[in-house]
Amino acid sequence: MLASQSPAAGAPAILYACPPGKIAVVSINVCNRSSNLARISLGLRNGADAIAPGDWIEFSTPIAAAGSGAGAVMERTGLVLRGGDRLWAFTDLAGVNFHVWGLLEDDA
């Protein structure tokens, strides 16, 4: 696992930063542990600047409540990050886990 986080509600957080000189191919799993529907956003931005509106690749995506029977999990696969890219996460409520798995290789 490259990163795991349960960010505070209401504020974008850097979930994973690809190290300089590397390439990462990642999958992201989002799991809602709360008893309420959560809305999540995922963003990808190069550099240290704050996330901007055009950087979101998922925006306000609903994730069902835990135990609702509707599926409280979302997964994105095959994202390619280069050195300096940062993967951002946002949730509107507490109790949402974000996990990043993948391969990290030298950027030749």
C-alpha positions as a Markdown table, in Angstrom:
| # | Residue | x | y | z |
|---|---|---|---|---|
| 1 | Met | 0.0 | 0.0 | 0.0 |
| 2 | Leu | 1.4 | 3.4 | -0.9 |
| 3 | Ala | -1.0 | 5.5 | 1.2 |
| 4 | Ser | -3.9 | 5.2 | 3.6 |
| 5 | Gln | -5.9 | 8.0 | 5.1 |
| 6 | Ser | -9.2 | 9.0 | 6.7 |
| 7 | Pro | -9.2 | 12.7 | 6.2 |
| 8 | Ala | -11.1 | 15.3 | 8.2 |
| 9 | Ala | -14.4 | 16.3 | 6.7 |
| 10 | Gly | -14.7 | 19.4 | 4.7 |
| 11 | Ala | -11.1 | 20.1 | 3.7 |
| 12 | Pro | -9.1 | 18.7 | 0.7 |
| 13 | Ala | -6.1 | 16.6 | 1.8 |
| 14 | Ile | -3.1 | 15.3 | 0.0 |
| 15 | Leu | -3.6 | 11.5 | -0.2 |
| 16 | Tyr | -0.4 | 10.6 | -2.0 |
| 17 | Ala | 2.6 | 12.4 | -3.5 |
| 18 | Cys | 4.6 | 10.6 | -6.2 |
| 19 | Pro | 8.3 | 11.1 | -5.4 |
| 20 | Pro | 10.6 | 13.0 | -7.9 |
| 21 | Gly | 12.1 | 10.7 | -10.5 |
| 22 | Lys | 9.4 | 8.1 | -10.2 |
| 23 | Ile | 6.3 | 7.0 | -12.0 |
| 24 | Ala | 3.4 | 5.4 | -10.1 |
| 25 | Val | 0.5 | 3.4 | -11.5 |
| 26 | Val | -2.2 | 3.4 | -8.8 |
| 27 | Ser | -5.6 | 2.2 | -7.8 |
| 28 | Ile | -7.7 | 4.0 | -5.2 |
| 29 | Asn | -10.2 | 2.4 | -2.9 |
| 30 | Val | -12.7 | 4.6 | -1.0 |
| 31 | Cys | -14.8 | 3.0 | 1.8 |
| 32 | Asn | -17.5 | 4.8 | 3.7 |
| 33 | Arg | -17.6 | 3.5 | 7.3 |
| 34 | Ser | -20.3 | 6.0 | 8.4 |
| 35 | Ser | -24.0 | 5.5 | 8.7 |
| 36 | Asn | -24.7 | 8.3 | 6.3 |
| 37 | Leu | -24.2 | 8.8 | 2.5 |
| 38 | Ala | -20.9 | 10.5 | 1.9 |
| 39 | Arg | -19.8 | 12.6 | -1.1 |
| 40 | Ile | -16.2 | 12.3 | -2.1 |
| 41 | Ser | -13.9 | 14.0 | -4.6 |
| 42 | Leu | -10.5 | 12.9 | -6.0 |
| 43 | Gly | -8.1 | 15.3 | -7.6 |
| 44 | Leu | -4.7 | 15.1 | -9.4 |
| 45 | Arg | -2.3 | 18.0 | -9.6 |
| 46 | Asn | 1.3 | 18.4 | -10.3 |
| 47 | Gly | 3.4 | 20.5 | -7.9 |
| 48 | Ala | 2.9 | 21.9 | -4.5 |
| 49 | Asp | 0.1 | 24.3 | -5.3 |
| 50 | Ala | -3.4 | 23.9 | -3.8 |
| 51 | Ile | -5.9 | 21.9 | -5.7 |
| 52 | Ala | -7.8 | 23.9 | -8.3 |
| 53 | Pro | -11.3 | 23.4 | -9.7 |
| 54 | Gly | -10.0 | 21.9 | -13.0 |
| 55 | Asp | -8.0 | 19.2 | -11.1 |
| 56 | Trp | -10.8 | 17.1 | -9.9 |
| 57 | Ile | -11.2 | 13.7 | -11.6 |
| 58 | Glu | -14.2 | 12.7 | -9.4 |
| 59 | Phe | -16.4 | 15.4 | -7.9 |
| 60 | Ser | -19.0 | 15.1 | -5.2 |
| 61 | Thr | -19.4 | 11.4 | -6.0 |
| 62 | Pro | -21.9 | 9.7 | -3.7 |
| 63 | Ile | -20.7 | 6.7 | -1.6 |
| 64 | Ala | -23.5 | 4.8 | 0.1 |
| 65 | Ala | -23.7 | 4.5 | 3.9 |
| 66 | Ala | -22.1 | 1.4 | 5.5 |
| 67 | Gly | -24.6 | -1.4 | 5.9 |
| 68 | Ser | -27.1 | 0.1 | 3.4 |
| 69 | Gly | -26.8 | -2.7 | 1.0 |
| 70 | Ala | -26.1 | -0.3 | -1.8 |
| 71 | Gly | -22.3 | -0.7 | -1.7 |
| 72 | Ala | -20.3 | 1.6 | 0.4 |
| 73 | Val | -17.1 | 1.3 | -1.7 |
| 74 | Met | -15.8 | 3.0 | -4.8 |
| 75 | Glu | -12.6 | 2.1 | -6.8 |
| 76 | Arg | -10.6 | 4.0 | -9.4 |
| 77 | Thr | -7.9 | 2.0 | -11.2 |
| 78 | Gly | -5.0 | 2.7 | -13.6 |
| 79 | Leu | -4.1 | 6.2 | -12.7 |
| 80 | Val | -0.6 | 7.1 | -13.8 |
| 81 | Leu | 1.3 | 9.7 | -11.7 |
| 82 | Arg | 4.7 | 11.2 | -12.5 |
| 83 | Gly | 7.2 | 12.6 | -10.0 |
| 84 | Gly | 5.7 | 15.7 | -8.3 |
| 85 | Asp | 2.0 | 14.7 | -9.0 |
| 86 | Arg | -0.2 | 14.8 | -5.9 |
| 87 | Leu | -3.4 | 12.8 | -5.4 |
| 88 | Trp | -6.0 | 14.8 | -3.4 |
| 89 | Ala | -9.0 | 13.5 | -1.5 |
| 90 | Phe | -12.0 | 15.3 | -0.1 |
| 91 | Thr | -15.0 | 14.0 | 1.9 |
| 92 | Asp | -18.0 | 15.9 | 3.2 |
| 93 | Leu | -18.1 | 13.8 | 6.4 |
| 94 | Ala | -15.8 | 11.8 | 8.8 |
| 95 | Gly | -15.5 | 8.1 | 8.6 |
| 96 | Val | -14.4 | 7.7 | 5.0 |
| 97 | Asn | -11.2 | 5.7 | 4.2 |
| 98 | Phe | -9.0 | 6.3 | 1.2 |
| 99 | His | -6.4 | 3.7 | 0.2 |
| 100 | Val | -3.9 | 3.9 | -2.6 |
| 101 | Trp | -2.2 | 0.7 | -4.0 |
| 102 | Gly | 0.1 | 0.5 | -6.9 |
| 103 | Leu | 3.5 | 0.2 | -8.5 |
| 104 | Leu | 6.3 | 2.7 | -8.1 |
| 105 | Glu | 9.1 | 2.6 | -10.7 |
| 106 | Asp | 12.0 | 4.8 | -11.8 |
| 107 | Asp | 11.1 | 7.4 | -14.5 |
| 108 | Ala | 13.6 | 6.4 | -17.2 |
